[in-house]
Amino acid sequence: MTTGKLRQLSHSKLATLPNPLAPDEGNACARKYAYSYVWRVPRAADASAIAGTAFHAALQEDGAHKLVNNIDLSYGELLKHARMVLDLEIKKLDAGYLDRDNMIARLESMLRVYHQKIQPFYAPSRMPEQHFDYREIEGVAFVGYVDAFFSVREDSTFDIGDWKNTKYFRNPKWIGTRFDKDWIDDPDHAAQATAYMMAYPQASAVRFLVFACDPLYPDRAEYKRYTIARDATREADYKRRIVATVESLEEMEATGNYNATVSNLCAYCPFVGVCKAGQAALAAMGKEAQVETPRHEVKCAACEDDTAIVTGYIADEDGARHQVTCRSCGVVAEQPIAKGK
């Protein structure tokens, strides 16, 4: 690490980048990192992500209510809060074209499972959704949020809780097989747990509490728990990964070269609409993108109306730019994208 500046990293950012210590592991993509965190290209709204935000918000509200008032929110109160957040997210993301009724049905199912199976036994030991800022690695501020904290033991250790929602558990061919296998085999879950426990030395384990509800079966939801214990070797490896990733990032930033990792998963990448490498890979495989490219509005540099639409994306030696078409004056132009810090 040579820049001397304090770099802010999170597990989400780390997981988006290829692991320099295990380059063949997973499907991380440096180009996706650049689209998301450097060039900040807007991504298409995703119904499951929006529903997940609303679900997390309801559970966060319940945890805070338990801690302050020593009483659970009712199922109706949980659902009311989730619906409020859902509508705010839909408005913020201009996602009125998504199936709101389906998202609400999935929220109803997942919150019902939480209300019946988790809420009666959930005793938070701290206020939920806490921010952490870990600075034990030179030059790095490693930040993130923890969803929940479970009861403190006699030796002052505790477990961290992470609420997760997913889509596909209800597909009959995956029940008891792929869902469990994905969780057992996916190194990212162990890495995420390690990140949390690195920030909280008194945490002895992370409990991933997973709620699954397929959009095709919105009236049914399932719940599973996976616990990952602290592992000193894994923590040492994770710290080495952070240092190696920072060094790799410095090289990318110096050269402007963020290489794309292409595979059939490009079809589900939110940036495939602007990624030439991903589009070429899908064309070679005879596949089509499964996500919609956002067409967000910006201010036109020519007439200064707020009715210009971003219709494309360009990245070359001159930098990253949006291709913009104005609906008022008809000018088609290129406008720079403000880079993230």
Secondary structure as GFF3:
##gff-version 3
##sequence-region A 1 341
A	DSSP	beta_strand	7	10	.	.	.	ID=ss1
A	DSSP	alpha_helix	11	16	.	.	.	ID=ss2
A	DSSP	alpha_helix	30	33	.	.	.	ID=ss3
A	DSSP	pi_helix	34	38	.	.	.	ID=ss4
A	DSSP	alpha_helix	47	69	.	.	.	ID=ss5
A	DSSP	alpha_helix	75	92	.	.	.	ID=ss6
A	DSSP	alpha_helix	100	113	.	.	.	ID=ss7
A	DSSP	pi_helix	114	118	.	.	.	ID=ss8
A	DSSP	three_ten_helix	119	121	.	.	.	ID=ss9
A	DSSP	beta_strand	130	134	.	.	.	ID=ss10
A	DSSP	beta_strand	140	146	.	.	.	ID=ss11
A	DSSP	beta_strand	148	149	.	.	.	ID=ss12
A	DSSP	beta_strand	158	166	.	.	.	ID=ss13
A	DSSP	three_ten_helix	168	170	.	.	.	ID=ss14
A	DSSP	three_ten_helix	172	174	.	.	.	ID=ss15
A	DSSP	alpha_helix	178	185	.	.	.	ID=ss16
A	DSSP	alpha_helix	187	199	.	.	.	ID=ss17
A	DSSP	beta_strand	203	212	.	.	.	ID=ss18
A	DSSP	beta_strand	222	229	.	.	.	ID=ss19
A	DSSP	alpha_helix	232	255	.	.	.	ID=ss20
A	DSSP	three_ten_helix	264	268	.	.	.	ID=ss21
A	DSSP	alpha_helix	276	285	.	.	.	ID=ss22
A	DSSP	beta_strand	297	298	.	.	.	ID=ss23
A	DSSP	beta_strand	308	316	.	.	.	ID=ss24
A	DSSP	beta_strand	319	326	.	.	.	ID=ss25
A	DSSP	beta_strand	332	336	.	.	.	ID=ss26
###
